[in-house]
Amino acid sequence: MSEIQQHAQIEEKAFVDEKGHVEHVDKTHSDFKADAMEAERMEHQMTVLEAVKAYPMACFWAFIMSFTIIMEAYDVFLMGNFMALPAFTKVWGVYDEANAKYIIVTKWQSALQMSGQLGALIGVFVAGPLTSRFGYRWSTLIGLMLLNATIFIMYFAKSLPIFFVSQLLEGIPWGIFIANAPAYCSEIVPMRLRAPATQVLQLFWAVGAIIVGGVAYKYNTHDGSDAYRIPIALQWMFPTPLAIFIFFAPESPWWLVRKGKLEQAARSVERLGRKSLLNSTEVVAMMRRVVDHESESSPNFIELFKGTDLRRTAIVCGIYAAQNLAGNLIANQAVYFFEQAGMNTNTAYALGLITSALQAVFVALSWILTTYFGRRSIYIWGTAFNVACLFALGVAASVGKSTAASLAQASLGLIISVMFTFGPAPVSWAVIGETSSIRLRPLTTGIGRASYYIIEIPCIFLGSYMLNPTGGNLGGKCGFVWGGTALFCLIVAYFCLPEMKGRSYRELDILFGRRVPARQFSKTEIAPEDDE
């Protein structure tokens, strides 16, 4: 029996006195529940600005943890840019007489762009058990040190197979970061900040693309190997500084409560928020109330597919998978897409950089959107808009070759990439961070991201084939394909995606436990005293 359950009737309560010393008093179970209810009531009453004021350091540490996503975004977009980089294609490609330029053949183009995702697929399965055992801080630190080492392999690569292996190895720490970041961010902030804190992940994805776009734009006219080796070397500017920050970061208090480390959890809460504006004892009691009702056994992957957790796992996996099926790959291959739409190389790189900059702006604007509108409505309406744009892209590519058609395709490609980061993409991170149970969260975010890679890998092959002149050479007609897959995601989301805005983790546990239909989540009332 866990430490928490052993104290079901007589709870040990930790608090900090005026001099900062931790003391202990015994409280009855009713007092413990009253503390938990009070903390939850305070979170419900907070506005977004009040939550930021009460938890300033939680916002800071969520920002720092989210920064790890820049590294995956940087490398994903880097490989996409390399496919259109003359210096890279001249060394590693073949001459295409029809287009009078060097290109990377389809099989290697696909392989290089999916190798990192293959490694990340391994990484997310490593992340769950690693984080469950050692916590978010130490598992992230392990990933950062591993990434430092694997960048060397890519920098000194002398063949495409070595590039492939280097990307695969780099992908393993990416998997750790992408599994940990949304879970950690959603756990360290109060309810009102869950969406903004997790949406920062999408912002940093865009920032990674901006950095790559700027570097690639600078070097796309260079002929020597520096044109691709310098962008590779720039990856080293991230891991070590981030590792220093993460070393001093507080561990998630929810993880500490799961481990029965209650005093450490209280200190973690105090590091995340202002002592004058919150009561760490009540906050920890609220966490313990949720954890008390979870199984005492060690979390394992099998549990993700049993009972009510199966539904929660399916939602996380579905949201992750849909990111590849609703036009996101056009954003990831923006420069190459613009080239195939008829833009010259320099213009394509400039448009790619503009797209990334606009994505960052619209992600920031999405914070306002999630403050006033629900996750479900944002996701459904945003995906519906993208469906319409994708089919319009297919139509524009089907009317024949002309300057107007090329401009229309480029414009629609830019709109799709930007609007995806305004609605469906950022709100997806909030859904991912909120859906799973607390105990299974590291495993759920890991398996969810695995579904992302499992879908992305064949989609990369398909996307590369459709755009490549030596493959399908569809250009903008790929909009018909992605429009169809996005429409499927829209239909599934309408029937299966619940509204979780404004719900505490206790309330979400109860709603899933009662098997409330997705479209009834927002209408179902949960009393403050309810535990199941």
Buried (B, 14 or more C-beta within 10 A) or exposed (E): EBEBEEBEEEBBBBBBEEEEEEEEEEBEEEBBBBBBBBBBBBBBEBEBEBBBBBBEBBBBBBBBBBBBBBBBBBBBBBBBBBBBBBBBBEBBBEEBEEEEBBBBBBBBBBBBBBBBBBBBBBBBBBBBBBBBEBBBBBBBBBBBEBBBEBBEBBBEBEEBEEBBBBBBBBBBBBBBBBBBBBBBBBBBBBBBBBBBBBBBBBBBBBBBBBBBBBBBBEBBEBEEEEBBBBBBBBBEEBBEEBBEBBEEBBBBBBBBBBBBBBBBBBBBBBBBBEEEBBBBBBBBBBBBBBBBBBEEEEBEBEBBEEEBBEBBBBBBBBBBBBBBBBBBBBBBBBBBBBBBBBBEBEBBBBBBBBBBBBBBBBBBEBBEBBBEBBBBBBBBBBBBBBBBBBBBBBBBBBEEEEEEBBBBBBBBBBBBBBBBBBBBBBBBBBBBBBBBBBBBBBBBBBBBBBBBBBBBBEBBBBBBBBBBBBBBEBBBBBBBBBBBBBBBBBEBBBEBBBBBBEBBBBBBBBBBBEEBEBBEBBEBEBEBEEBE
